[in-house]
Amino acid sequence: MPALRLFGRKWLAASDDLVFPCVFEICFRIVWLGLISCVTSTYWNVTEECGEDALPVRIYLVGTIVLISVNIVLLVILVNRSAQGSITEVHKRRLVAPLLVIKILLILPETGLNVLGTMWAFCGTFECKSNDKVSRTVIEAIVLFNWVVFALIIFGLAIVFDPLGSAKYKNGRDTNDNGPTESAIHRKVSKLWFRRFRWAFCCLRRDEFGHEAFTQVASLLSALFRGTDLVPSDIVAGCVLLRVRQKRETREMRRIRMLNDDGPRYSTDITRVFATSPAWMTIKNARHFLRFALAAYGWPMVCYLNCCTGPYRLVPKMTCCACFRRKPQIIIDDNCCLCHLAGVRHTSRLRSEDVLHASFKNHVFELPFCIMADHSTKSIVIAIRGSLSMRDVFTDLVANAERFDAPGMPPESHAHRGMVAGVDCMLKRLREGNILERICATFPDYTLVLTGHSLGAGVSILLAAKLRSRFPDLRVYAFATPAGLLSREAARFTESFAFTIGVGDDFVMRLGVDSIENLRTSVIETIRACKLPKWRIMLNGFGYALFGVPSRDLETTWHDVTEITKKAGQSPLLSGERPIQTVATAEGGLLSSEISLRRFAKTRLYTGGRILHIVRRKKTELEKKSNSGGPTYEMRWATAEDFTELKVMPRMLLDHLPDNVFKTLTTILEDQKTHNGSVLSLQEI
């Protein structure tokens, strides 16, 4: 950091990114040098009998030894220079660029020598062969390996090539006051991302809304890091540092709360937690309907939960050669053997006649969903699938705010654009055959329940808001609902009919455009405050992943721990921007109005529903000494503002997985039964 300037342009690499690649190459070059030296000692006497062909062979052998030796010396110097200073101390690595130019120029004589070696080893141009088979094999291997190295160098240059790194963009500024979407550079980067998407995801181009999704996501990615001079390795190192920073802040906050005796109150007493909630909002009901949300994933979920026996479990519920039979009209876009339907039946534990409608059609903005009759609770369940394909990912990433109107919804409400489009597609599907009206006429005494996980949870809440005028008693059980779903007043409106459950450090419940932009700023501030070189940060990151963050690193990582909060935003990594002044607002904002001008998110979106946050309970010292049990989890009613900060935590992905949410709810019910002295099986729940 900043990006390396070489040959008059900027590259997607920094001067401190060369430590590990150079060390790796040094190891190979040393082995290479040893082998060629042994071959030279064997071949030197042989070349005396080769006549005129001896000279080019000797030139190849001696030249290769000299160039390898020079390369090793140069690589050692590069490692030494690249390892100097912290990420922002670029002046300590000022010699890296000229040394790298010399290293690249050495490829030319190496290529010439390798051509000479190829002519000798493979083409038979020079008649100078040894009877030693090992020596011949080593020469051939070295020549081939040389070509592989050259190919890897070309590939590496292509990877770090920045299409916008030429000098004409070097001093570019965003002079337009209309924000990032009006910048010429922003438009250029957006077009670049758009072309990448069209090439990498060509199968999505046939979708009706594929072009729109590509355009929206390209605009988002272009806006996120525009105006900064970060390279990919800086972002990785920043996330590692952010984990250390957040752990330190958590420790300090815990100390303050212990002294002041305040902070969030988690409880293991389910009766106390749910004392003021509606009767239908219970852990037991949530676990029951989560099974339907899992069922919406179809056969992939069955195979995921049962890695070895998944296909075996699906076979009894599959319809063999269904493509040659008359398919039921209620099933749309399933495969030949109706594997998705088999997965739905297996996971939901329902009969085939209880699956009233199932659409497995998956396009951008169009999500698979199932409508099932749950006779045990007298419910018509609409289960919407979460993210499982690249089409779903693009639906997630079309994350800017769009006007959202629904009966009873507060005026000027906004919602996640991709999910709003998903709701529109689903309503269109439901209206085609008056599906809901016919089903509700068949089961007039049943309650409408919507459920989903992740993307499916967000769409469930928005769809419920649209349907609530026709079905006033409907309920929503949402799991791991994304943070960037609804504007604040609209989110409050959904608390009366939507029950949202989040577990631990689930990153999706904190994931929105606004939180990502705040994460960007936090990464820049954290990098500026760190005193460690990047190679050390990367090594520490591997250690943190395996063994956690040691307490000593919470203090020794920084120049001055107070810099993180006192001088936030005065970062050399924000090219062309005035210093960011950290401000404290009701929403916990990190950025001032100056940098807000170039924020992609103009409206802050929150997660919807009444939120129950479940965390793993820390055992007391007495429980640790006696090795006794106690409830595994504790919980509290949270607010949407509690999930506006994206945190880098070890379990941020695991806590999001639907099977982990299901296991968590199961464990809570088991602990409750154990606490109450009951021995009933959970299979009866």
N, C-alpha and C positions, 0 to 999 in steps of 0.2 A: 504494500500500500504506500503511495498511490500506484496506479497501473504503470507498468514498465513501458518506457518510451524507447523504441528501437527502430532504426531505419526510417525515421521521420514519422512514425505513427505509434498509436497506443495499442497495447495488447492486453488480453484478458488474463494477465499474470502479473505478479509483483516481483520486485527485486529480492524479496525474502521467501520466494516460493521454490528456490533452487536447491535447498539443502538436501532434502530426501532424494530427488531425482539424481543429483550429482553423486551422492554417497552410493546409491544403487549402481550407477555407471562405473564408479571407481572400482567397486568389487569385481564387476565383470571385466574391466580393463586389466586389472591385476592378474586375473586368471588367464586372460587372453595373452598378456605379455609373457607369462610363464610358458604357455604352450608354444608360442611362436619362437621364443628363445630356444627351447628344446629342439624344435624342428630346424632352426637355423644351424645349431651345432651339428645336427645330423646331415643336413643338406649341403653345408658349405664345402665339404670335401668332394661331394658328388658333383657339384657344379664345375669343378676343375676338369672333369671329363666331358663337359657338355659343349665345349667349343664356343661358337658364336652365341648360342642360347644361354650361356652362363650369366652374361651381363644383366639382361632383364630380370632373371630369377634372383640374382643377388640384390638388384635394385629393389625388388618387391620385398624381400626378406628384411633388408636393412631399413628401408623406408618405413615398413610397417612397425618395426621395433621403435624407430625414432618417433613416429607420429603417436604411437600408443603412449610412449613415455611423456611426450609433450602434453598430450591430452590429460594424463593422470596428474601431472603437475598443475595444469590449468584448472582441472576440476577441484583439486585440493584448495587452490586459492579461491575459487568460486564458492566453495562450501564455507570457507572462513569468512569471506566478505558478506555472503548472503545471510549468515547467521548473526550479523552484528545488529544491535539496536532493537528497539521495540518496533511494532508495526508502523507507527507514525514517524519514527526517526529515520527518514529516508536518506538524509545526508551521510549517515554512517555507511550506507551501501552505494555510494555514488560511483564506485569502481565496477559494480556488477555489470552495467550496460556495456562498457567497452570490452570487458573480459568476455562477455557473452558474444559480442561481435567477432572477436578473435576465434572463439570456439566454433562459431558457425562457419567462418571462412576456412577453417581447417577441414571442413567437409570436402572442399574441392580437391586438394591433393589426396585425401583419403579415397575419394571416388576414383581418381585416376589410378591409384595403386590397386584398388580392388578390381578395376577393369583388367589391369595387367595380370592380377592373380587369377581372374576368371579365365583369361586366355590360356594361362599356363595349366591350371588345374582341370578345366573341363573341355576346352576347345582343342587342346593338343597343338597349339601354335608353336610352343617352345618344347623341343624334345629334350627334356631334362627330368627324367623320372628316377625315383629311388626305389630300390627293392623292398624298402621298409614300408609295409602296408599301413602301420600306425601313423607314420609321418604323412603319408599321402592323405589318409583320412582326416588328420588334424588340419592340413592345409585346406582341404575341401570344406570342412566345417567352419573354419575361420572366414573363408570367402563368403559362404552362405550367410553366416551370422552377420557379416558386415552389411550385406544387402538388407537383412532384416532390420538392423539398427538404423540404416538410412531411411527405410520405410517408416519406422517408428518416429524418427525425427520429423519427417514430413507430416505424419499424422498428428504429432504433438503441436506443430506449428499451425495446422488447420484448426485444432481444438481451441487454441488460445488466440486465434485471429479475430480481431474485432472489426466487423464491417464498417463501424462508425469511428474507427480509430485514426483516420487520416487527419492531417493538420488542419483542414478546413473546419472540422468540428471541435478542435482543441479548445478554442476560446469562445465557444458558443454560449450565448446567454438567452434566457427566456425573458424577452422584453414585453411580452403581451401580458396584460393584467387579467386575462380571462382564465388563467389557470393552466394546468399541464396539457389539457386537451387541445389548446390553441397553439402550442409550440411547434415550430417547424421540425426541431430535432425529435420531439415526441412523435410527430406524424411519421418521420423517417423510421424510428425504432418500431413503431406499431406495424408499419408495412413489412419490416423485416421479420417480426414475430409472426405476422399473418402468413408470409410465404413459408416459414418453417412449419407452421401448423398444417398448411395445405399439403406439404410434402410428407411430413411425418405421419399425419392422420388422414391420408387420402380417402380411406373408407368412410370417413365422416362427411366428406364433401357432398355425398349424395343425399344427406339428410335435409329436410325442408328448412331447418333453422341452423344448419351447419355453418354457413357463411356468416350469419349474424353472431354466432357463438365465437367463431374465430376472431372476428373484429373486436368484440367486447373484451375477450380475454387478452388479446394483443395490446389493447389500450391500457388495461390494468397492469400488465407486466411492465410495459414501457414506463408507466407513471411511478411505479413503486420506488425505483432506484435512480430515477432521473435527477441530475444535479449532484450526484455523489460520485466519488472516484473509487468505488469499491470493486474488487475482483471477487470471483467465486470463493477463493480460499479465505478472503477476509470475512466473508459471511459465515463460513464454517467456524473459523476461529472466534468470531464474535458471538456465535451461539454457545460455544464452549465457555467463553468468559461470562456470558450472560447467566449461564447456569450457576457459576461461582458467585456472581453478584446477587442473584436472586436468593441463593441459599443464605448468604450473609445478611441480606435484608430481612429474610424470614426469621433468622435467629435474633436479630435486633428487635424485630417487631414482637416476637414471643416474649422477650425480656420485658419490654415496655408493658405488654398486656398483663404479665405476671405482677408487675409492680402496681399497675393501676387497676388490676382486677376487672378488665373489660375485654372487649373483642367478641368475635362470633362464639356463640354458645352451642356446642354440639352435645347431643344426648344419645344415650343407648336405650332410653325408655321410649318405645314406640307409642305407647298409650299417651304419654305426655306430649310427644311431638305432634301426633295427629288429633289432639283434643279439640282443636278449633277448625279442623278441615272438614269438608263435606264427607258424607259416609262412603261415597264411592272412591274417594282418594285413599287407598290403602296399599300397603306393600304386597299383600296377597293378590289383590286385583291387578296390580301393575305386573307382577310376575306372570300371572295367568295370561294377560294380553301381550306381554313381551314374546310369548311363544308364537303368537300369530305374526308378530313383526319379524321374527326369525324365519317363519315359514315363507314369507314373501320373497326371500332370497332363493327359493327353489332348491334344485339339486346341488348347486355349489356349496350351500350351507351344510347339507347333510354330509357331503364328502369332506368338508373342512372339520366338522365336529367329530367325524368318524373316519380318520385318515385311511385306515386299512380295511374297514368293513363297510364304508359308505356305499359302494356299488351293490354289495350284497344286500344291504338294507333297502335299497331302492327297487331292486328287481321284483319283489312280490307286489309292489304297487304300480309298476309300469304297465303300459298297454303295448304289447309287442306288435310291431308292424302297423301302428295306428295310421300311418300314411296311406295304407291300402284299404283302410276302413273309413266309414263315415264318422268324421270327427264331431264331437259335441260342439254346438254353436256357442256355448258359454266359454270355451277355451280358445284364446286367440294367440297365434304366433308361438305355440309350443313346438318342440321338435317331433321327430317321427314317432318316438316311443312315449311321448308325453312325460318326459323326465322331470320337467319343472313341476307339473301337476303331482307327480309321484313324490317329489320333495316337499311340496306343500302339505300333502296328506300325511306324510311321515312325521314332519315336525309339528304340525298342528294337532295330530292325533284325531283327525276328523274322518268321517266317511266320505266317499266320493260325492254322494248326493248333497253333502253339506257345503261343498264348494259351489257357490251359486254363480260366480262369474270370475274369470281369471284372464287378465291380459298380460302377456309376457313380451309385448312389443316394446322395444327399447330404442329410442332415438334421442337426439339432443332435445331436451325439454319434455320428453315423453317417457314416463317412468312405468315400469311394470307394477301391477297391483292385483290384489285378490279381494273378493267379497265372499265372506263365509258366514254360515249360520252357526252360532255357538249356543246350543240348547241348554248347556249347564248354567249359563248366566242370562239366558234369553236376550241375546244380543246379535245384531247384524254387524259384523266386523269388517271394516275396510282396512286392509293391511297394505301399506305402500312400501316398496323396496327402497333401501338406502343405496349408497354409491357402490357399484360393483364393476362398472365398465368405464372406458374412457369417455363415452357419451355422458355418463353421469358426472364424471369429473368436470367436463366442460359446463354442464348445468350448474355445478357448484361454483365454478369460477366466474360465471356471469353474475357478479356479486354486487354490482352497483344498485343503488336504491331506485325504486320505481313507484309511482303512485299506485296505491292499493285501495280499492273501494269495496266495501262489503256492508250489508245491512247492520246498523248499530255501531259500526266502526267509527272512531273519532275522525273528524274532518282532517284533511291534509295528512292522512296516514301514508306511510311508505313501507315497502317490503323488498326483500331480496328478489332481484329481477328474474333470475333463472328459475326460482321456485314459483314465482307468480306465473311465469310462462308454463311451468309444469302443471299448476292448478288449472289453467285455462285448457290445456290439452286433455286433462282428466275429466273436467266438466263436459267438454265436447264429447268425449267417449261415453260418459254416463247418460248424456241426453239423447244419443243416437237411437237407443231403443227403449228410452224411459226405464232404464235398468233399475234405478233405486225405487221408483214408484211401484214397479211390478213386484220387486222383492218385499217392500214394506207392506204392500197389499196382501202378500202371501203370509207374512208374519206381522200382523198388526199390533201385537202386544210386545214386540221386541224393541229394544233400545238401540239406536245407531251409535256405534263406537268406532273411532278412527285410531289407528296406531301405526307407528313406524319408528325406524331407528335412523339417526343421522339425517341425511337428506330426506328420507321418508318421513322423519318426525317433523321437519320444517314444513313440508308440503301438507302433512296431515293437519297441522294447526291452521294453515292458510285456507285449506279446503273446508275445514270445519267452520271457519268464519263466514265463508260463502254459503254454506248449507244451513247455518243455524236458524235462519228465518223460517225455513221449512221444517226443520227438526230441532225444536227448541231444547229438547232433553238430551241432545247428543253429547258425547264425552270424548275426550282425546287423551290417550296415553302415549306420551312422546318420550323417547329415550335418546340421550346425547344430542339434543337439539342444537343446531349451529347458532353461534352468537349473532351473526349478522342477518337476522330474520325480519324484525319489525321495528318501526320507530317506537319511542318509549311509551307514549299514550296507547298506541295500538297493542303493545305487549301487555300493558296493564289490563286492557279489555279482555284479553284471552285467558287471564288468570281464573275466570269463573268457570270455564269449561275445559281447560287443558291442564293436564298433570304432567309435568316434565321431571324426569329423573336424570341426574348426572352423577357420575362416580369419580371420585378422586381428582386426578390431574388431567382429565379428558381435555385434549387440546381443541377439539372441534367445538366444544361448548364455549370456547374463548376465541374462536377463529372467525374473524370478520375483516373486512377491508380496513376499517379503522384500527383494529388491534394490530394488524400486520404493519400498517404505517407507523404506529407507535413502536412496534418491535424494531423496525428499521432505524428509528432515531435512537432507541436504546442501544442497539448494536454499535452505532457510530460513537455514542458517548462512552460505552464500555471499552471499545478499542482504544479510544484516546486516553483513557485513564490507566490502561494496562502498561506495565513496565517490562513484561516478558517478551522475548522474541517469538515469532510465529511458530518456529519448529518446536519450541518448548511447549507452547500452548497445545499444539496438535498431539504431542506425546502425552501431555497431561490429560487430554480428552479421552485417549484410550484407557488411561488409568481410571478416570472418573467413571467410564462406562462399566468397568469391571469391578471396581472397589469403592466407588463413591468419592465424594469430594472431601479430602481431609481438612480438618479445622485450621491447620496452619496456612493453607492456601487461601483462606477467606481474607487474610490480612496481607500476606506477602505478595499477592498478585499485582497490587496496585502501586502507582507512584505515591498517591495520597488518597486514602479511601474517601475523604470528604470531597474530592474533585468530582466524583460521580454525580453528586447532587448540587454542589455549589456552582460549578461552571458548566452545567449541562448545555450542550449545543455549541460551545466555542470550539468547534472541531475543524481541523484542516481537511477532513474528509468530505465536508460539504462544499464542493467547489462552486464558486460563484454565488454563494448565499451569505447573507449577513448572519451573525451568530444567533443561535436559537436560545431564547430565554425560557427556562422552565417555569411554568406557571401551575398553580394549583386551582383547579376548577371543581365544580360539583361533580363532574363526570371523571375526574381524575386525569384530565388531559395533560399531555406532556409538551405540547407544542404551542408556540405563540401564533398570533394572527399572521405574522410574516411568513412562516413556513406553511401555514394553513392554506395560503393561496395556491400552493402546488400539491395539495392533497387530492387524491382521487375521490375519496369519500366526502361528499358534501353533507350527507345526513347520517348521523350515527344510528346504527341498527343494533337491536338487542335480541336476546333469546326470548321466546314466548312461553306462556303458561305459568302456572305456579310451580316454582322450582324447589325440588327436594335434593339437597346435596349430601351425598354419602361419602364418608372418608373412612380409611382404616384407622382403628383406634390404637393409640400407642399404649403398650402395657405399662403398668406402674412398676416401681422398683420391687414392691412386695411380690407382684405376680411373676416378675422375672426370676426372683430368688427362689420362689416356691414352685416355679414352672407350672403355675395354675392357669386356668383359662380365663373366661370372661367373654363378654360380647366381642366379636371381631370387628364390627363396624359401629360407627356412630353417625348421626345425621342431624340436619337442621333445615329449616325453611330459609332459602337464600333469596336474594333479589337479583334482578338482571344486571345491576351495576357491579355485582361481585365477579362477573365473568367478562369484564372489558379488557383485562390485561392478559396477553398471551405469555405463558410461562414455559421455560425450557426445563422439563422435568423428566426423570428416568422412565416414568410410567405414563407419559402423556399419550402414547399410542395404545398401549395395552389397556388402559382404562376406557378407551373408546370402543373397543371391540364388543360386539353384541353378546357374544358368549360370556365375556367377563362380566358384563352387566347382569346377565341372567344368573351366573354363579354368585354374584354379590347378593342379589335379592334372595336367592335360595339359602345362602349362609345366614342372612338376617332372620329368615323365618325359622331355620333350624335352631339358631341361638335362642330365639323367642320361645320355641317349644321346649328346649332344654331348661331355660330359665323358669318356665311354668310347670316343669315336671311332667310334660306330656311326652309320650312315646309314639304318638301317631306318625305314620309314614307320610312324607311329603308327597308321595305319589297320589295321595287323596286330595291334595290341594288343587 
